[in-house]
Amino acid sequence: MKSKITGGGTKFLFKKKILNKYDVDYYQCIETGFIQTEDPYWLGEAYSSAITKLDIGLPYRNQLQSNLLSKLINKYFDNEKEYLDYAGGYGLFTRLMRDKGFNFFHSDIYCDNIFAEFFEADLNNLNKKFELITALEVFEHMNNPLKEIEKLFSYSDSILFSTELHSEKNIPIENWWYFSFETGQHIAMFNLQTLEYLANKYGCNFYSDGSTTHLFTFKKFASNPFNIVREPFLIRKARKILRKFDNQKMPNSLLESDFNYIKNEILSK
């Protein structure tokens, strides 16, 4: 099978059951380490619900991303121009960013816009580019990454996106939650080497936090923009000390346990 990134060779990685019914082969690009499935014939069924039942972290993730990205955008981009949240689901991120003062618009052909109604972008009749596109948890859904990234660049010269990266050396074949075998929607898994290859292909600059959030842009910055959102070492140390003296024991988040319950007790049956 040819790599969807380079067009070159791949190697077989493993076979896993998708949607608890289809045995699907996974392949890895020999040159970049990109992981892809065989031709995803099951997507129609996988997208019977645009937002999967396992994505219970969506509200919390959008809240975190809006706080992080508002700092980055305010410093490195023109905060008076228009922005687009591409494949924005229910419109929650667009609503949060508008609440923070950024002129965001929503687009998603698969999902009803609940939270940002009346702020839809008409991508078929654009007469100018957006200052920046956000594509949060979108890349792992791409069946044709090259074609889809080129489309994004037609809307803006800067694409800020989130997708969980795997290690070039240690691929967590059995335990990595991000494969999301139960839902069947994650068909493209990136690593840093893959993203660097794509940036070189498109002639753009690439910045990353090294884990989940990344930026393709034709702008050039003196340093990695993601450094501004990392807490300085002394602040992190102070927070750690304060926690030791905090007598209030807060309950642990139920996000992980709820995720495991839905995955193991509901969707596996």
ROBA-819464 format. One record per residue (C-alpha): z, x, y; residue in one letter. Coordinates in Angstrom, 3 decimals, padded with zeros to 6 digits. Layout:
BEGIN
REC; Z; X; Y; A;
...
//
This chain:
BEGIN
REC; 000.000; 000.000; 000.000; M;
REC; -000.903; 001.332; 003.483; K;
REC; 001.717; 001.864; 006.148; S;
REC; 001.659; -000.774; 008.887; K;
REC; 002.598; 001.959; 011.355; I;
REC; 000.280; 004.864; 010.570; T;
REC; -002.291; 003.358; 008.228; G;
REC; -001.418; 006.170; 005.827; G;
REC; 000.340; 006.250; 002.495; G;
REC; 003.595; 004.630; 001.421; T;
REC; 005.906; 005.026; -001.543; K;
REC; 007.547; 002.248; -003.537; F;
REC; 011.268; 001.915; -002.789; L;
REC; 012.652; -001.033; -004.731; F;
REC; 012.201; -004.650; -005.729; K;
REC; 014.588; -007.345; -004.519; K;
REC; 014.809; -011.109; -004.785; K;
REC; 013.980; -012.872; -001.519; I;
REC; 015.262; -016.374; -000.709; L;
REC; 016.932; -016.221; -004.128; N;
REC; 013.561; -016.913; -005.785; K;
REC; 010.770; -014.391; -005.017; Y;
REC; 010.703; -010.836; -006.424; D;
REC; 009.426; -008.714; -003.546; V;
REC; 008.427; -005.051; -003.398; D;
REC; 009.594; -002.812; -000.540; Y;
REC; 007.671; 000.289; 000.540; Y;
REC; 008.366; 003.229; 002.830; Q;
REC; 005.894; 004.977; 005.114; C;
REC; 005.629; 008.566; 003.920; I;
REC; 005.051; 009.971; 007.417; E;
REC; 007.606; 008.059; 009.499; T;
REC; 010.116; 006.455; 007.100; G;
REC; 009.289; 002.920; 008.247; F;
REC; 010.165; 000.303; 005.596; I;
REC; 008.000; -002.746; 004.976; Q;
REC; 007.696; -005.471; 002.385; T;
REC; 004.612; -006.387; 000.455; E;
REC; 002.441; -009.048; 002.110; D;
REC; 005.104; -011.620; 003.162; P;
REC; 003.642; -014.775; 001.626; Y;
REC; 007.070; -016.490; 001.810; W;
REC; 007.357; -016.561; 005.629; L;
REC; 006.423; -020.228; 005.946; G;
REC; 009.439; -021.091; 003.851; E;
REC; 011.662; -018.477; 005.500; A;
REC; 010.971; -019.974; 008.932; Y;
REC; 011.618; -023.580; 007.960; S;
REC; 014.558; -022.948; 010.298; S;
REC; 013.694; -020.503; 013.084; A;
REC; 017.327; -019.344; 013.388; I;
REC; 018.714; -018.579; 009.949; T;
REC; 022.024; -019.884; 008.651; K;
REC; 023.274; -016.299; 008.386; L;
REC; 022.796; -015.545; 012.083; D;
REC; 026.263; -016.712; 013.055; I;
REC; 026.652; -013.647; 015.301; G;
REC; 023.982; -014.890; 017.714; L;
REC; 026.306; -016.124; 020.539; P;
REC; 028.546; -013.048; 020.424; Y;
REC; 025.528; -010.705; 020.247; R;
REC; 023.885; -012.379; 023.241; N;
REC; 027.073; -012.074; 025.249; Q;
REC; 027.381; -008.358; 024.486; L;
REC; 023.705; -007.698; 025.169; Q;
REC; 023.758; -009.563; 028.480; S;
REC; 026.687; -007.453; 029.675; N;
REC; 025.100; -004.209; 028.539; L;
REC; 021.550; -004.865; 029.685; L;
REC; 022.506; -006.264; 033.082; S;
REC; 024.008; -002.864; 033.948; K;
REC; 020.959; -000.996; 032.711; L;
REC; 018.447; -003.303; 034.408; I;
REC; 020.334; -003.312; 037.704; N;
REC; 020.272; 000.482; 037.862; K;
REC; 016.811; 001.324; 036.549; Y;
REC; 014.633; -001.686; 037.388; F;
REC; 013.898; -003.947; 040.353; D;
REC; 016.477; -006.714; 040.051; N;
REC; 014.513; -009.031; 042.364; E;
REC; 011.440; -009.230; 040.129; K;
REC; 010.752; -011.498; 037.148; E;
REC; 011.783; -010.759; 033.571; Y;
REC; 010.864; -012.229; 030.190; L;
REC; 012.969; -012.730; 027.089; D;
REC; 010.304; -012.760; 024.383; Y;
REC; 010.965; -014.732; 021.182; A;
REC; 014.180; -015.798; 022.861; G;
REC; 015.338; -018.395; 020.353; G;
REC; 017.439; -021.173; 021.854; Y;
REC; 017.223; -019.600; 025.334; G;
REC; 020.845; -018.468; 025.403; L;
REC; 020.093; -014.916; 026.563; F;
REC; 017.790; -016.176; 029.324; T;
REC; 020.531; -018.535; 030.505; R;
REC; 023.160; -015.773; 030.484; L;
REC; 020.921; -013.395; 032.455; M;
REC; 020.046; -016.068; 035.003; R;
REC; 023.753; -016.758; 035.372; D;
REC; 024.160; -013.064; 036.235; K;
REC; 021.448; -013.305; 038.913; G;
REC; 018.410; -011.922; 037.092; F;
REC; 015.201; -013.979; 037.299; N;
REC; 014.627; -014.291; 033.531; F;
REC; 012.164; -016.589; 031.778; F;
REC; 012.053; -017.660; 028.140; H;
REC; 009.318; -017.652; 025.507; S;
REC; 009.457; -018.595; 021.814; D;
REC; 006.738; -020.473; 019.938; I;
REC; 008.946; -021.117; 016.904; Y;
REC; 012.216; -022.323; 018.405; C;
REC; 013.322; -025.074; 020.775; D;
REC; 014.510; -023.827; 024.156; N;
REC; 017.897; -025.510; 024.533; I;
REC; 019.777; -023.433; 027.111; F;
REC; 016.978; -022.335; 029.479; A;
REC; 014.898; -025.493; 029.725; E;
REC; 012.574; -025.531; 032.783; F;
REC; 012.449; -021.727; 032.788; F;
REC; 009.619; -021.266; 030.287; E;
REC; 007.034; -018.514; 030.797; A;
REC; 003.374; -019.538; 030.478; D;
REC; 002.059; -016.448; 028.702; L;
REC; -001.464; -017.878; 028.499; N;
REC; -001.858; -017.923; 032.284; N;
REC; -000.177; -014.774; 033.552; L;
REC; -001.589; -013.234; 036.713; N;
REC; 000.911; -010.375; 036.912; K;
REC; 003.165; -008.375; 034.640; K;
REC; 006.894; -008.850; 034.243; F;
REC; 009.164; -006.079; 035.436; E;
REC; 010.607; -005.852; 031.913; L;
REC; 010.473; -007.692; 028.602; I;
REC; 013.463; -008.039; 026.332; T;
REC; 012.758; -008.568; 022.637; A;
REC; 016.146; -008.873; 020.981; L;
REC; 016.195; -008.895; 017.172; E;
REC; 012.407; -009.334; 017.096; V;
REC; 010.890; -006.095; 015.749; F;
REC; 012.289; -006.545; 012.236; E;
REC; 010.322; -009.817; 012.023; H;
REC; 006.949; -008.231; 012.839; M;
REC; 004.278; -008.600; 010.174; N;
REC; 001.792; -006.553; 012.227; N;
REC; 003.914; -004.272; 014.453; P;
REC; 001.026; -002.462; 016.155; L;
REC; -000.739; -005.654; 017.186; K;
REC; 002.465; -007.328; 018.327; E;
REC; 003.710; -004.348; 020.352; I;
REC; 000.316; -004.099; 022.055; E;
REC; 000.667; -007.770; 022.991; K;
REC; 004.086; -007.088; 024.509; L;
REC; 002.654; -004.249; 026.600; F;
REC; 000.078; -006.689; 027.980; S;
REC; 003.010; -008.619; 029.494; Y;
REC; 004.979; -005.655; 030.853; S;
REC; 005.032; -001.857; 031.063; D;
REC; 008.618; -001.831; 029.770; S;
REC; 009.937; -003.306; 026.515; I;
REC; 013.677; -003.311; 025.941; L;
REC; 014.405; -004.327; 022.363; F;
REC; 017.122; -004.376; 019.752; S;
REC; 016.709; -003.722; 016.065; T;
REC; 019.130; -002.012; 013.684; E;
REC; 017.907; 001.426; 012.603; L;
REC; 018.210; 002.897; 009.137; H;
REC; 018.816; 006.575; 008.496; S;
REC; 015.821; 008.759; 007.774; E;
REC; 017.778; 010.490; 005.018; K;
REC; 020.137; 007.889; 003.592; N;
REC; 018.520; 004.494; 003.100; I;
REC; 021.199; 001.929; 002.161; P;
REC; 019.055; 000.185; -000.419; I;
REC; 021.582; -002.135; -002.006; E;
REC; 024.268; -002.643; 000.621; N;
REC; 022.560; -002.709; 004.000; W;
REC; 023.135; -006.205; 005.375; W;
REC; 020.160; -005.920; 007.708; Y;
REC; 017.621; -006.366; 004.928; F;
REC; 018.774; -010.007; 004.861; S;
REC; 017.259; -010.717; 001.453; F;
REC; 018.745; -014.221; 001.450; E;
REC; 016.768; -015.330; 004.526; T;
REC; 013.456; -013.530; 003.966; G;
REC; 012.729; -013.013; 007.667; Q;
REC; 013.367; -009.266; 007.993; H;
REC; 010.186; -007.600; 006.789; I;
REC; 009.999; -004.453; 008.982; A;
REC; 012.747; -001.814; 009.150; M;
REC; 012.554; 000.970; 011.720; F;
REC; 014.193; 004.333; 012.189; N;
REC; 014.185; 006.784; 015.113; L;
REC; 011.228; 008.698; 013.698; Q;
REC; 009.152; 005.514; 013.538; T;
REC; 009.978; 004.563; 017.123; L;
REC; 009.179; 008.076; 018.351; E;
REC; 005.832; 007.878; 016.554; Y;
REC; 005.051; 004.552; 018.242; L;
REC; 006.005; 005.851; 021.687; A;
REC; 003.672; 008.806; 021.202; N;
REC; 000.902; 006.465; 020.030; K;
REC; 001.161; 004.289; 023.144; Y;
REC; 001.780; 007.191; 025.513; G;
REC; 005.060; 005.763; 026.777; C;
REC; 008.576; 007.107; 027.107; N;
REC; 011.196; 006.208; 024.521; F;
REC; 014.941; 005.887; 025.091; Y;
REC; 017.563; 004.679; 022.613; S;
REC; 021.274; 004.352; 022.032; D;
REC; 020.480; 005.806; 018.600; G;
REC; 021.517; 002.711; 016.730; S;
REC; 020.538; -000.785; 017.849; T;
REC; 019.075; -000.944; 021.367; T;
REC; 015.920; 000.825; 022.530; H;
REC; 013.389; 001.048; 025.352; L;
REC; 009.637; 001.675; 025.455; F;
REC; 008.571; 002.224; 029.062; T;
REC; 005.949; 003.905; 031.194; F;
REC; 008.715; 004.688; 033.675; K;
REC; 010.291; 008.126; 033.399; K;
REC; 014.010; 008.638; 033.894; F;
REC; 015.913; 011.858; 034.440; A;
REC; 018.341; 010.983; 031.664; S;
REC; 018.767; 008.423; 028.895; N;
REC; 019.477; 005.062; 030.622; P;
REC; 021.736; 004.008; 027.765; F;
REC; 024.249; 006.670; 028.770; N;
REC; 025.399; 004.513; 031.699; I;
REC; 026.771; 001.815; 029.437; V;
REC; 028.845; 004.119; 027.281; R;
REC; 032.487; 004.277; 028.249; E;
REC; 033.557; 007.731; 029.458; P;
REC; 035.713; 009.617; 026.991; F;
REC; 038.878; 009.379; 029.126; L;
REC; 038.560; 005.601; 029.435; I;
REC; 038.125; 005.240; 025.674; R;
REC; 041.154; 007.474; 025.134; K;
REC; 043.233; 005.461; 027.611; A;
REC; 042.291; 002.203; 025.900; R;
REC; 043.319; 003.686; 022.555; K;
REC; 046.717; 004.733; 023.910; I;
REC; 047.307; 001.336; 025.500; L;
REC; 046.546; -000.413; 022.231; R;
REC; 049.332; 001.560; 020.558; K;
REC; 051.855; 000.081; 022.994; F;
REC; 050.478; -003.423; 022.873; D;
REC; 053.007; -005.606; 021.050; N;
REC; 050.646; -008.549; 020.872; Q;
REC; 048.844; -008.547; 017.569; K;
REC; 045.522; -010.313; 018.119; M;
REC; 043.788; -011.987; 015.171; P;
REC; 040.830; -010.204; 013.660; N;
REC; 037.374; -011.631; 014.233; S;
REC; 036.201; -014.028; 011.528; L;
REC; 032.560; -013.069; 012.076; L;
REC; 032.307; -010.728; 009.073; E;
REC; 034.255; -012.978; 006.707; S;
REC; 032.239; -016.018; 007.784; D;
REC; 029.015; -014.085; 007.251; F;
REC; 030.083; -013.068; 003.746; N;
REC; 031.206; -016.609; 002.937; Y;
REC; 027.845; -018.100; 003.945; I;
REC; 025.937; -015.355; 002.153; K;
REC; 027.922; -015.299; -001.093; N;
REC; 029.261; -018.831; -001.429; E;
REC; 026.541; -020.948; 000.187; I;
REC; 023.149; -019.260; 000.203; L;
REC; 023.509; -017.522; -003.147; S;
REC; 023.764; -020.824; -005.011; K;
//
